[in-house]
Every structure is written in C-alpha cells, then in structure tokens.
C-alpha cells in the first residue's frame, strides 16, 4: 500500500493542474466512469493475485437456507446490536470469515442451515439455546439442592481433582510434542508420567464418591449435567462444524497457515511478480482517487462565493464524506449487491481506512480471523 501511495500521489498534482487547462468536470466524470466500469474486475484480480487460496475457495458454492422472516438487516456500525436468529448467526459468521453466500428462502419456521459444497450444517437459534441453558442450569441446581451436602462436596472435589489431572496430562503431552531438545523432552516426559500415574488414583476417588451417593441422585445429576453440557455445546459445535467445512473447501481461516497470500517482510520486499502486480493494481485504484480528488477541491471552492464558502462547502462535504462515506462499509455489509448474495464489504477495510469513521471501523474490526492483507482483498 505504501508503494502505491508513493507512486500514485503525484496524480493529485497532475490532474489538478490538468483541470486548470481543460476543466474540472471532464476529469472528475472520467474518474467516476472508470471506477464504475473497472472496480469489480479490478478487485477480483486483486483477490486472485494477493490471496489465491481465498479466490480458489470462493469457487465452492455456499448456500444459506432460511425463513426470510428470521433474517435481519444487520446494520451494526458500533458493534453493540445482538442478532440472535439462526439466519443472522449464520450470515454473521460467514461474513466474518469473508465467505460469499447465496440465500434460499425456506418455509416459515424453518431453522436456518448452511451448505458448503456438499456439506450441510444446521444452525441454531440463540434465544432458544439460551432458554435451554437456563432450563438445564435450573435442573442441575434443583438436583444438587436435593442431594446430601457433604457427599456432594466430596463428589465435586473428586471431579475437580480428576479434571485437573487430565488437564495436566493433556498439557504435558502437547508440550512433549513441541519440545525442542532432549533435555526439555525429558523434563516434560517426567511431568507426563506423573500425571498418568495419578490418573488411576483420581478416578478411584471419583468412583468412590459416586458410590457413596444414592444411585437415583447420581443418575439425576448425570442427566442434568449432560443436558447442560449439550446446551452449552450448541454454539461451539456449530462454529466448529462450519469452520471445518469451510477449511475443507479451502478457505484460509488461519492466517498463519495461508502460504499463498502476499506478505512483505519490509518496505523493499516487493520484487516478485505477485507483489509487483498488487502494487500496480493498488496504484491504479489510487490514480482513480486522484482523478476525482485532484480537481474537486478547486471545483468546490469555485462553486460558492467567499461570503458563504465555509458553510456552503464544509457542511455538505463532511456529511457526505464523513457520515455517508464513513458508514458505507457498515451499510454495505448486510446489503446484498444482487438478490440472495452477501459480499463482506469490510473485507476492503484497508482501502477504506482513510474514510472510515471510528464507529464503522470498529464494526469492520470485529471477529476477523484471516490476515490483514487477505481481508483487504476480500
């Protein structure tokens, strides 16, 4: 981006000077016309060049099937609105991962689902899930109140101890795989052996604590805890399933694993075909800006006499650029450019950064998983 700014900024002087000779309007309108004609193919080329993995993944169709009454217009410039329907949750997650999707209307009352290639994942309704969690918590609390307090405390302590030993063993096993040398490996192996040795004792303590309680109480506790775990696991299970399907389709959800995306190690690290092409594309986009902004300052000043120039120019200019321009990404994000299609507008955040209001910036910033450059090319 910095190289493109260096190469393209001179356009302000060139087109400003040219407008003194041939007029402001022809240059401004030419810039607007070129923008309208070339923006879509240029950004398609930018994605294909800068993030080939994302471009290839987008060839896999993604379809959201939902009751249209449950799909909201997700205008959320300050990031505080809560969208709880299955349709909204699905589309929000897809947008955060820069996934284009097609929406298919379903009969009233249908729970939304998303199809990635040939894989179908059913979504969930947040309000219904919250109610299920509350019901399960009430059942757990009621069962615990009916149990003997001393026996329940022993059971809780044994359960916590066994969980701690299992966590220690899992952490040690992970550290063993990442150990850099034999000394570190031996130290971690000692900790893993100790944790594995403690497992039978911890399991026996838990079994004894369960045996000391009435069988019907243990059964009720198991049923209530299982229902609570199931309700709490609905959201992570959906996200894991959807992200797994997207990764299987080739979407680069983890930036560090995306080896195809363009990355510059320093300011002069641009001398590859991929990076030079990106610089040229971005320079072209900046030149389009200079065609409009080079002459426009003089044109706007010339529109108003001195007496009313400040109020006549400043107010509409800043409302147009600041409010309408600043909120454009937050408005475009939920606005399909053609029926049934959602294109994440915040993917162009690097291009828009100079025009984004702070509220719109925070809206685009939420929940990003891919690299800064790959998001720009979305």
N, C-alpha and C positions, 0 to 999 in steps of 0.2 A: 504494500500500500504506500509506503514511504517513497519508493522509487517512482511510482505512478504519480504521486503528488509533485515530486521534483520535475518529472517530465511534462506533466500536464498543466502546471500552474501558470506557465507562460501564456497559456491560452487566454487568460483574463486580459492581459495586456494586448495581445494580438487582436482579439475580437472586439475589445473596447475601442482600440484605435481604428479598426476596420469600420466599425459602426459610425465613426465620425465622418467617414467618406461616403458610405453607401446607405447609411440609415440604420436605426436600431431594429426596427420591426423585421426586416428580412432575415437578419441573423438569428434573432430570438425564435422566430417561427421555424426557421430551418433546423435549429437545435431541437425544438419540440417535435418536429416531424420525424427527424432521425431517431429520437428517443422512442416515439410511438412505434416506429417500424422495426427497430432493431433490439429493443430491450429484451424481449422473450428469447429470441435466438442467442443473444449475447450471454444472458445468464445461464442458458442451457449449456453453451460452450464453456462457460466459466466453471460450472459444476463438473462437467465431463473432464475438464483439464485438471482442476485443482483437487477434486475428490472423486477419482474414478470408481472407488468402491461404492460410494453413495449413489452415483449415477447408475451403476450396474444394478444395484439393489432396487432402485426405483422402477426397474422393468418388471418386477414381480408385482402383480395386482394386489391391492389391499382394499377390502370392501367392508364397510360398516353397515350392518342391517339393524334397523331400529325403528321404533314408533316415532314418527316425526314430532308428535306432541311432547315427547320427552327430550328433544334436542334443543338446547337453548342457544341463543346468540351470545357467545362467550366474550362479551366486551368487558375486559378486566384490566384497565390501564394502571391501576395501583396495586394489583395483585391481592386484593382483600376479598373478592367475591368467592363464594363457595358454590361449585357446581356438583350436584350430588346424584343426578340420574345416571343410569348405566351408559346412555348415549354420550353424555357430556364427559364422563370419566374416560371413556374410550377415546373420544376425539382429542381430549386434552393430552392424554398420554402419547398418542400418535403425533400430535403437533410438537410436543417437547422433544421427540426423537427425529424430527424432520421427515416424517413419513407422509407422503401424499395418499389420500384415500378417497374412494368413491362411496357415496351413501345410497343405500337402497331402502326405500320405505317399506315398513313391515306393518302388519295389522295392529290395531290399538291393543295396548297391554303387553306387547311382545318385549321381552328383555333383550337388550341390545347384545349383538355378538359381532366379532370381527374375524374376517377371513384373510389370512396371509398366505397367498398361494393356494395350497390345498388344505391348510390347517385352519380349523375353526375354533375360536376361543370364546366362550360365553362370558359376558361382562357381569357386573353386579351393581345393584342399587345401593348407594352409600347410606341412605336413610334406613332402608330395610336391614342392612348389615349392622348399623348402629343399634337398631332395636333388638336384633338377635344377640348382640354382645351384652346389652343391658339385661335381657332376659336370662342369659346364661350366667351372668355375674350374680343376679338375684338368686338363681337356683344354687349356685356354689355357696353363697353366703348363708342361705337357709339351711343347707345340709351341714355346714360347718357349725352353725349355732346349735344344731340338734345333737352334735357329737360331744363326747366327753372331752373337756378342755385339755386335761393332762395327756391323754392318749393322742389327741390331735396335735399338741405341741411336739410330742415325740416323733410323730409321723412327719410333721413339717421339717423338723431338724434333720431326720434321716434322709428325707427327699432332697433337702438343700445340700447335704453333705455328698450324696451320690452325684448330684448335678455338678457340684464343684470339682469332684474327682474326674468326671467325664470331660469337663471343660479343660482341665489341666492336661489330661491325656491328649485331647484333640489339639491343643495349642502346642504341646511338645512335639507331636507328630508333624505338625506343619513346620515348626522351627527346624526339625531334623532334616526335612526335605530342602530347606533353604540354607542349611549350614554351609559355611564357606570352606572350612578346613577340618582336618581330623580332630583337632583339639576341641573346637566348638561342637562338632558332631558327637564326640564322646560325652561332653557335658550335658548336651540335650538328651542323649540316649539314657543317661543316668536318671534324669528327671522323668522321662517317659516310662522307664522300667518301674520307678517308684509309684507313679500314678497307676500303672497297670496292676501293680501288686496290691494297691489299696482298693481297687475296684471290688473284689470279692467280699471284703470286709464291709464296705459301704453298702453293697447290695444285700448282704445278710442282715445288716441293721435295719434296712428298709423293709425287708421281708418280715422281720420280727415285729416291727412297729405295725405293719398291716395286719399281721396275725393276731395282735393283741386287741384290735378293734373288732366290733361286731361285723359280721360278713355283710349284712344288709347296708350298714353305714358306709363300708368301704366301696360297695357296689354303687351306691348313690353318689359318693364322691367321685368315683371314676367316671360315671356317666356325665355328671355336671361339668367336671374338668375337661372331658373330651368335647362336650358341646361348646364350652368357652374357647378351647383351643381351635376348634373348627371355625367358629365365628371370627376369631382374631386372625385366622389364616386366610380368609377370603381375599382380602386386598393383596397381600404379598403373593398369594398363589396366582392371581390374575396377572399381576405385573410380571412375575417370573415366566408364566406361560407365554404372554405376549412378547416379552423381550426375547425369549428363547426362539419363538417363531420368526421374529424379525432378524435375529442374528443368523438363523439358519438360512434366511433369504439373502443374507449378505450385508445387512445394514451394519455400519460401523458404530455400534453403540458405545464401545470403549475406545476412546481416542488413542490410547497408547498402543492398541492392537492394530490400528489402521496404518499400514505401511505404504498405502498408495497416496495418501494425502500429501500435498506440498508442504514442506517445512523448511524454513530458513533459519540457519544457526546464527547468522549475524547479518549485518546490513549489506555486505557484499556477496552473500551466498545466494546469488540469483542466476548463476551461469549454467543452467541446464535448460533443455528445451521446454520442459514443463513450467519452470518458474518464469522464464522469459515470456512465454505465451501468456501467463497470468498477468505479468506486468503490462504487456501490450493491451490486454483486454481491459484492465482497470484504467490504464491511461486513456483509452478510448472513452470510457464512461466519464472520466473527469473532463475530457475535452467537451463532451456534450454539456456538462455543467457550465463550463466556461463560455460556451456559445450563448447561453441564456444569461448567466450572471455577469459576464463581462460588460455587455451593453445595458443591462437592466437598471443599474444604479443611476446612470446618467439619464435614462429614459424616465425613470420615476421622478427624479428631481425636476425634469423639464415639464412634467405633467401639471405641476402646481406652482402658482405664484408664490413669491417669498413670504407673503403675509400669512398664508395658511399651509406652508410647505411641511412643517413639522407634524402638525396634527393630521393633515391630509395624507401624508406618506407613512408616518410611523405606525399609526393605529392599525390601518388595514394590512400593512406589511407584516407586522408582528402577529396579528391574529391569524393571518393566512399561513405564515411560515411556522410560528410557534405553536399555535393551537391545532390547526388543521394538519400541518405538516408533522408536528410532534406526535400527534395521536394517530397518525395514519397507520403505522405498523400495528398498534393495538386494535385498530378498527379492521384492518385487512386480515388479521389473523383468523377471526371467525367468519369472515366474509368469503364465500366460495366464488372464485372468478368465473366459474361456469357451473351449471346445475349439478349438485351432488359431489363436487370436488372441493377438497380443502387443501390449500397450499400454505405451509407455515411462513407467514410474512416475516417473522422475527429472524428467520434464517439470514436475512440481509442486514443483520444488525450492524456489522462493521461499516457497510456502505451508508447506513442511515445515521451512524453515531453522531455526526455533526449536526443533525437536525432533530434528534430525539429529545423530547422533554424528559426530565428525570423520572416522572411517573411512567411514561411509556418505556423508558429504558429498564426500569425495574420489572415491568411486565414481561419484556422480552428475555430478561436475565434468568427468570425462574426456571429451575429444573433442567438446565441444559446438561446433556451427557456427552455430546461429541465435542471435538476440538473447536477452538475459536475460529480457525480458518474454515473447517468443514461446515460450521454453522453459517459462515458468511456466504458460502456457495450454495446453501440450501435455497 
